[in-house]
Amino acid sequence: MATRPTVTEVAVVSLAAVLPHAPPMILLDHVVETGLGFIRCAVEIREDSLFHNGNTGVPGWIALEYMAQAVAAFNGIQACERKGSPRRGLLVGARKVKIATPVLTTGRHLIVTATLADHSADLYQFDCDVSDRDDGKTQVTATLNLALTEVPK
């Protein structure tokens, strides 16, 4: 098993500043930590969460969007550190998707982790998981394949 990357200092990051999304489509709450090749973000499932079913919570497959937004935040933070503009990313595929629960229930505090697994030119692969902050149980895992496009004007 690989050792955990060293955590870099993270200032309070405004997700609105690093994501290409606008509210209400910013689904993550905040960045927990980031470092060389990884990011960890948090999201709490609330009754007012977008995609909440009005009863028990958010469908488990929405975790794929949480993962994609974590990757976008990673890209945005990296661009800011380089004093550049983040490039838009396109999710071109998800592999090895495992959803352990059909519903992410209201009140859950989740940690979304995305780790850079591979990249070549403008194609990137991230191993991602969504786990419960309190009990550590993994709820959803997937490998996301993304392509970066030109910087929007």
C-alpha positions as CSV (number, residue, x, y, z in Angstrom):
1,M,0.0,0.0,0.0
2,A,1.3,3.4,-0.9
3,T,2.1,6.0,1.8
4,R,-0.3,8.9,2.1
5,P,0.8,12.0,0.3
6,T,2.1,14.9,2.4
7,V,-0.6,17.4,3.1
8,T,0.0,20.9,1.9
9,E,-1.2,24.0,3.8
10,V,-4.7,24.8,2.7
11,A,-6.2,28.2,3.2
12,V,-9.9,28.4,3.5
13,V,-11.0,27.7,0.0
14,S,-14.2,29.2,-1.5
15,L,-15.6,26.4,-3.6
16,A,-17.4,29.1,-5.7
17,A,-14.0,30.5,-6.6
18,V,-12.5,27.2,-7.8
19,L,-15.5,25.3,-9.3
20,P,-17.1,26.0,-12.6
21,H,-20.5,25.7,-11.0
22,A,-22.8,28.2,-9.5
23,P,-25.3,27.7,-6.6
24,P,-27.3,25.7,-6.2
25,M,-25.2,23.2,-8.2
26,I,-22.2,23.4,-5.8
27,L,-23.0,20.3,-3.9
28,L,-19.9,20.1,-1.6
29,D,-19.7,22.0,1.6
30,H,-16.0,22.7,1.9
31,V,-12.4,21.4,1.3
32,V,-11.1,19.4,4.2
33,E,-7.5,19.0,3.0
34,T,-5.5,18.7,-0.2
35,G,-2.0,17.7,-1.0
36,L,0.2,16.2,-3.7
37,G,-2.2,14.4,-5.9
38,F,-5.3,14.3,-3.7
39,I,-8.2,16.3,-2.2
40,R,-10.7,15.6,0.5
41,C,-14.0,17.5,0.7
42,A,-17.0,17.4,3.0
43,V,-20.7,17.3,2.4
44,E,-23.5,17.0,4.9
45,I,-26.8,15.4,3.7
46,R,-29.5,17.9,4.7
47,E,-33.2,18.1,4.0
48,D,-32.5,21.1,1.8
49,S,-29.7,19.3,-0.1
50,L,-30.2,19.4,-3.9
51,F,-31.5,16.0,-5.1
52,H,-32.9,15.2,-1.6
53,N,-35.9,12.9,-2.2
54,G,-38.0,14.7,0.4
55,N,-38.0,11.7,2.7
56,T,-34.9,9.8,3.6
57,G,-32.0,11.5,1.7
58,V,-30.1,11.7,-1.5
59,P,-29.8,8.8,-4.0
60,G,-26.5,7.0,-3.7
61,W,-25.5,7.6,-7.3
62,I,-25.4,11.4,-6.7
63,A,-22.1,10.6,-5.0
64,L,-20.6,10.4,-8.5
65,E,-21.3,14.1,-8.8
66,Y,-19.7,14.7,-5.4
67,M,-16.6,13.0,-6.7
68,A,-16.6,14.9,-9.9
69,Q,-16.9,18.2,-8.0
70,A,-14.0,17.2,-5.7
71,V,-11.8,16.6,-8.8
72,A,-12.9,20.0,-10.2
73,A,-12.0,21.6,-6.9
74,F,-8.6,19.9,-7.0
75,N,-8.1,21.3,-10.6
76,G,-9.2,24.7,-9.5
77,I,-6.9,24.8,-6.5
78,Q,-4.0,23.6,-8.6
79,A,-4.6,26.4,-11.2
80,C,-4.8,29.0,-8.4
81,E,-1.5,27.9,-7.0
82,R,0.0,28.3,-10.5
83,K,-1.6,31.8,-10.7
84,G,-3.7,30.6,-13.7
85,S,-7.2,29.9,-14.6
86,P,-8.8,26.4,-14.1
87,R,-9.5,24.5,-17.2
88,R,-12.9,23.0,-17.7
89,G,-13.1,19.2,-17.2
90,L,-15.4,16.8,-18.9
91,L,-16.3,13.6,-17.2
92,V,-15.8,11.0,-19.9
93,G,-16.4,7.9,-17.9
94,A,-16.7,6.2,-14.6
95,R,-15.4,2.7,-14.0
96,K,-15.4,0.3,-11.1
97,V,-18.4,2.0,-9.6
98,K,-19.6,0.4,-6.4
99,I,-22.6,1.9,-4.6
100,A,-23.0,0.3,-1.1
101,T,-26.2,2.1,-0.2
102,P,-29.1,3.2,-2.4
103,V,-29.7,6.4,-0.3
104,L,-27.2,8.7,1.5
105,T,-29.4,9.4,4.5
106,T,-30.3,12.8,6.0
107,G,-27.8,13.8,8.7
108,R,-24.9,11.9,7.3
109,H,-21.5,13.8,7.2
110,L,-19.6,12.5,4.2
111,I,-15.9,12.8,3.2
112,V,-15.3,12.7,-0.6
113,T,-11.7,11.8,-1.5
114,A,-10.2,12.0,-5.0
115,T,-6.7,10.7,-5.6
116,L,-4.9,11.2,-8.9
117,A,-4.1,7.8,-10.3
118,D,-2.8,8.5,-13.7
119,H,-2.6,11.2,-16.4
120,S,-1.4,11.7,-19.9
121,A,-1.6,15.0,-21.7
122,D,-5.1,16.3,-21.0
123,L,-6.6,13.0,-19.8
124,Y,-6.8,12.3,-16.1
125,Q,-7.9,9.3,-14.0
126,F,-8.9,9.7,-10.3
127,D,-9.6,7.0,-7.8
128,C,-12.5,8.3,-5.7
129,D,-14.5,7.3,-2.6
130,V,-17.2,8.7,-0.4
131,S,-17.1,7.6,3.2
132,D,-19.0,8.3,6.3
133,R,-17.1,10.8,8.4
134,D,-18.3,9.3,11.7
135,D,-18.0,5.5,11.2
136,G,-15.5,5.5,8.3
137,K,-17.6,3.1,6.2
138,T,-17.2,3.5,2.5
139,Q,-20.5,4.3,0.8
140,V,-19.4,4.7,-2.9
141,T,-16.2,4.1,-4.9
142,A,-15.4,4.8,-8.5
143,T,-12.6,5.6,-10.9
144,L,-13.4,8.7,-12.8
145,N,-11.8,9.4,-16.3
146,L,-11.7,13.1,-17.2
147,A,-10.5,15.3,-20.1
148,L,-9.5,18.9,-19.6
149,T,-10.6,21.4,-22.2
150,E,-9.3,24.9,-23.0
151,V,-9.6,27.7,-20.5
152,P,-12.9,29.4,-21.0
153,K,-12.8,33.0,-22.2
